[in-house]
Amino acid sequence: MNNVVLLGLVSFFADLSTEMVYPLIPLYLTSAFGATPAVVGLIEGIAESLAGLLKVFSGYLADRYRRKKPLAFAGYAAGLVYKAGLLLAGSWAGVLAARVVDRVGKGVRTSPRDVLVSESAAPGKLGLSFGLHKALDMAGSTLGILAAFLLMRSPTGDYDYRRLFLLSCIPAAASLVMFAFIRETGTRVAPGRPQRVTVGLRSLDYRLRLYLTVVFLFTLGNSSNAFLLLRASDAGFETSSVILLYLLYNGVSSLLALPLGKWSDRTGRKRMLVAGYVVFTVAYAGFAWAGSRLVVASAFVVYGVFTAMTAGVERAYISEIAPSELKGTMLGLHSTLVGVALFPASLIAGFLWSRFGPEVTFSFGAALSLAAALLLAFRLPTASVGTSVPRGA
């Protein structure tokens, strides 16, 4: 469990560093370099696509060579290089290069880190372990967003971006220090004899194939969080208040991720995931038919509950049912499928919003989430969820 706490602290400091900077990047691009919204979109699109595609490959490498810690360290080190790149950038192209380094690091570290968490968990406490990691991860994000919020409330509106980038290097460096105390897990592969990972791909468990399919379907309705912030703005919230709502969402997720992850150890992953998708349906219904700012704020709270119910639990579930030699690959494939589906999801959301308004946009997401919940409830075997069982059982 010490490994899990240390990995959680790694994510805490890394996300604190990232969220100190992330909300201000669009402002920095437009004010310092005169970048257009199209350039901002290009930078984010390239960066996020790279992150999604790399996760399955880093998971494959972790499985093939059984070396998770070096991969995770390299991925988190890229976050520090990113902040240095922002300090040195003299144009929007320099910011693009820095963001690409950051997202490549994200893609490299996620899968091997999740395998480390899985293999470090005490018996019967997989949900608790992923819940603890997610709680610390979201706590770091919350503090980072709070720092960004306080900076954006500058009375002159003039931000010292480079000073902020320099300050963000401190928690990024702290995240790397934690690796000195983290232990490698699993059995190392003999030199020159890497694992033949692709062999296990031919006989994946039915439950795993079904769940990954359901995740892809669900994500098609789970568009970028930017649309939630836009909905809050449409409801009458000022820019600073919109950031506070995002802070509220992260805070709720951080507080509930640990107890809900622990609860899934007792009640089973399937029940928690089905309930999570139903909660998402309620949240998106709130965004769709919001009649007041109170409803919008409540929807952010419910959305935070959904994240706490699913973000760690789904990783615990995949870790349980994936073959041991494919654990990293499957965790990476899950993240890659989510990343791939988010692109058309955001396009669909943008089209529906422009053509029919936010009510149809969020109703569509709520409908797909409910469909995903029903598929899991009636098609996924119940007895095997939340417990470790032999393949094919």
C-alpha angles and dihedrals in degrees: 000000000000088000090054092052092048092048088049090053090049089056092042094058094038093052092044088056094045097048092048086065109025101075091051099049095088090050091048092050094050099039101039101034105018092240117174124231087255090059091048090052091047092052094048093043094053093043097048094044091055091050093052095047095047097054095076092047094050089049089051091051091049090053095043098050101021092226108127103153098061091049093048092047092051090050094051092043087060087065090062091046087052093057090048088050091054090052091052099039113119097179141018088268088062090052089049091053091049093049091049090054090050095049093044086055090050091052093048099047105041102074099041090045091053090050089052090053091048095049092044095053119110116244111282093009103088093119091047091051095050089042091054091048092049092047092055091043093054092043089059090049090050094053091045092052090047090054090050090048093052091049092049090055090070106141092223095045087228111127126194094225097177092052089052092049089051092050091050089060090070098068090037089058091045090057090058093050089062090066090071087072100039117102124219112243135211129026116311119233118246113254112274093011109093120179118266095235098171092066092072093051091075095066107037118167114264090233092056094048091048094047094050089050091051091048090054091049092048093048092056086071096038100082128181117304086238087081090057090053090047090052090053090051090050089052090060104266117143119236094260091048091051089057089050089055089053087049090051091052092051092045093053091048092050094050096047103036095083100047093042092048089051090047090055088059088063104034100034133255096262095061092048094048094047090048090047093055090049090051089051088053090054092048094051091045086056091052090046098051101026108157096178143014089259090062091050092050090048090050090056089053092050090047088055089053090053092053091049091050097051115020096075098024095058090053090049090050094050090046090054100049101034116095110259091243091053102041096111093042093052094046088050093046090053091053092045093051089051091049093048093048093048091067097060089035091061092044090052092047092049092049094047091047093050094044104035108009135249094299092068093040095057094036088058091052092047091051094051091047091052090049090052091050091051092048091052093044096052106024105037114082109250105205095058098050116103094012132084110250135169116271113268094022 
